[in-house]
Amino acid sequence: DNIELNECKKIKVMEGGAELLSEPKKYDIVLANINRNILTTDMKHYAKSMNLGAVIYFSGFYTSDIDVITNSAKENGLKFHSSQEREGWALVKCVKQT
């Protein structure tokens, strides 16, 4: 709805699991909104689908899981940038370094 409202033309939305990232195309921005276990399991797929310097936003998990997410991201070549919290939920931003 937001994409249409703002008449954005260069945004591709894919709804589904990490299997959608198997194509050779690389992305500059990735949004992953799901629970901690799936995020950590699929972290390698997210990282492989990103251009160098690309940004990924992880959400859909509790603030108590921020360390788990950031450690998994680091193991996959993603550098922690920042986090936000609201009502027990978290968002983490990372950047592709390698």
RAPE-V801284 format. One record per pair of residues at least 24 apart in sequence whose ideal C-beta (glycine too) atoms are under 7 Angstrom apart, sorted by the first residue. I is the first residue (numbers start at 1). J is the second residue. D is the distance in whole Angstrom. If there is no record, write none. Layout:
# RAPE-V801284
I	J	D
I	J	D
This chain:
# RAPE-V801284
18	42	4
18	45	4
18	46	7
21	45	5
21	46	7
21	49	4
26	50	6
26	51	5
27	51	7
27	54	6
28	54	5
29	54	7
29	55	5
30	54	7
30	56	4
31	57	5
32	56	6
32	58	5
33	59	5
33	60	4
34	60	5
35	60	6
35	61	6
36	61	4
36	65	4
36	68	6
36	69	7
39	69	6
40	68	6
40	69	7
40	72	4
43	72	5
43	73	6
43	76	5
44	76	5
47	76	4
47	77	5
47	78	6
47	96	7
50	96	4
51	96	7
52	96	6
53	95	7
53	96	6
54	96	5
55	93	6
55	95	6
56	94	5
57	91	6
57	93	5
58	91	7
58	92	5
59	91	4
61	90	6
62	88	6
62	89	7
62	90	7
63	88	6
63	89	7
63	90	5
65	90	7
66	90	5
66	92	6
